[in-house]
Amino acid sequence: MTSIWICLILGLVAGIISGMTGIGGGIIILPSLIFLLGFSQQQAQGTTLALLVLPIDLLAAWVYYKQGYVDIKVAALICLGFIFGGWLGAKVGTNLPAGALSKIFAIIMIISAIKVFFTNPAEGI
């Protein structure tokens, strides 16, 4: 019963943060599944990918779209690449040791955090 509440609260928190910031489930959900529910790296990644298959952020995207903040062409092109990239990444990721995947994930998060922290949005890239 406790894990049901953890999952529901985790989904709520991740949804709120995702709707506010546009981040994906990997930043919030994946580490939470590992630390709170004891998932392996592969289990956490697979579960996070499975929940994102459904139109999780449909309502949040709709709000941004209505405000004129969505470029449909860019989103569709990235989605197309993401479909094939996700397939290829899953093929590689399911064959790597969990320790290697954890380190790759951590490095990507650290680099991303540093880039976001030190970039002034007004200055651009």
C-alpha positions as CSV (number, residue, x, y, z in Angstrom):
1,M,0.0,0.0,0.0
2,T,2.9,2.4,0.8
3,S,4.4,2.0,-2.7
4,I,1.0,2.9,-4.2
5,W,1.1,6.2,-2.4
6,I,4.8,6.8,-3.2
7,C,4.0,6.2,-6.9
8,L,1.0,8.5,-6.9
9,I,2.8,11.3,-5.1
10,L,5.9,10.8,-7.3
11,G,3.7,11.1,-10.4
12,L,2.0,14.3,-9.0
13,V,5.3,15.9,-8.1
14,A,7.0,15.0,-11.4
15,G,3.9,16.2,-13.3
16,I,3.9,19.6,-11.5
17,I,7.6,20.1,-12.1
18,S,7.3,18.9,-15.7
19,G,4.4,21.2,-16.4
20,M,6.4,24.2,-14.8
21,T,9.8,23.5,-16.3
22,G,9.4,21.2,-19.3
23,I,11.8,18.6,-17.9
24,G,11.3,14.9,-18.6
25,G,10.5,12.1,-16.2
26,G,14.1,11.0,-16.1
27,I,15.3,13.8,-13.7
28,I,12.6,13.2,-11.1
29,I,11.1,9.8,-11.6
30,L,14.1,7.6,-12.6
31,P,16.2,8.4,-9.5
32,S,13.1,8.2,-7.2
33,L,12.3,4.7,-8.5
34,I,15.9,3.6,-7.6
35,F,16.1,5.3,-4.2
36,L,12.5,5.0,-3.0
37,L,11.4,1.7,-4.5
38,G,14.7,-0.1,-4.9
39,F,14.5,-0.5,-8.7
40,S,17.6,-1.4,-10.7
41,Q,18.8,1.1,-13.2
42,Q,17.3,-0.8,-16.1
43,Q,13.9,-1.3,-14.2
44,A,13.8,2.4,-13.5
45,Q,14.6,3.4,-17.1
46,G,12.1,0.9,-18.5
47,T,9.4,2.0,-16.2
48,T,10.0,5.7,-16.9
49,L,9.9,5.1,-20.6
50,A,6.7,3.0,-20.3
51,L,4.9,5.8,-18.5
52,L,6.0,8.4,-21.0
53,V,4.5,6.3,-23.9
54,L,1.1,7.4,-22.9
55,P,0.2,11.1,-23.5
56,I,1.3,12.1,-20.0
57,D,2.0,15.7,-20.8
58,L,-0.8,16.2,-23.2
59,L,-2.7,18.8,-21.1
60,A,0.5,20.7,-20.2
61,A,1.6,20.8,-23.8
62,W,-1.9,22.0,-24.7
63,V,-1.6,25.0,-22.3
64,Y,1.7,25.9,-23.9
65,Y,0.3,25.5,-27.4
66,K,-2.6,27.8,-26.7
67,Q,-0.2,30.5,-25.5
68,G,1.8,30.2,-28.7
69,Y,4.8,28.5,-27.2
70,V,4.8,25.2,-29.2
71,D,6.5,24.8,-32.6
72,I,4.7,21.8,-34.0
73,K,7.1,21.2,-36.9
74,V,10.1,21.1,-34.5
75,A,8.3,18.9,-32.0
76,A,7.3,16.4,-34.8
77,L,10.8,16.2,-36.2
78,I,12.4,15.7,-32.7
79,C,9.7,13.1,-32.0
80,L,10.6,11.2,-35.2
81,G,14.2,11.2,-34.2
82,F,13.4,10.3,-30.6
83,I,11.4,7.2,-31.7
84,F,14.4,5.7,-33.5
85,G,17.0,7.0,-31.0
86,G,14.9,5.6,-28.2
87,W,14.9,2.2,-29.9
88,L,18.6,2.2,-30.5
89,G,19.4,3.5,-27.0
90,A,17.2,0.8,-25.4
91,K,19.1,-1.9,-27.4
92,V,22.4,-0.6,-26.0
93,G,21.1,0.2,-22.5
94,T,19.6,-3.2,-21.9
95,N,23.0,-4.8,-22.6
96,L,25.1,-2.5,-20.4
97,P,25.8,-3.2,-16.7
98,A,23.6,-1.2,-14.3
99,G,26.7,0.5,-12.8
100,A,27.7,1.8,-16.2
101,L,24.2,3.1,-16.9
102,S,24.1,4.8,-13.5
103,K,27.3,6.6,-14.2
104,I,26.3,7.7,-17.7
105,F,23.0,9.0,-16.3
106,A,24.8,10.9,-13.5
107,I,27.3,12.5,-15.9
108,I,24.5,13.6,-18.2
109,M,22.6,15.1,-15.3
110,I,25.7,16.9,-13.9
111,I,26.6,18.4,-17.3
112,S,23.0,19.4,-17.9
113,A,22.8,21.1,-14.5
114,I,26.0,22.9,-14.9
115,K,25.0,24.2,-18.3
116,V,21.6,25.4,-17.1
117,F,23.1,27.0,-14.0
118,F,25.7,29.0,-15.8
119,T,23.7,30.0,-18.9
120,N,21.9,33.3,-18.9
121,P,18.7,32.8,-20.9
122,A,18.8,36.4,-22.1
123,E,22.2,35.8,-23.7
124,G,21.2,32.7,-25.6
125,I,23.5,29.8,-26.4
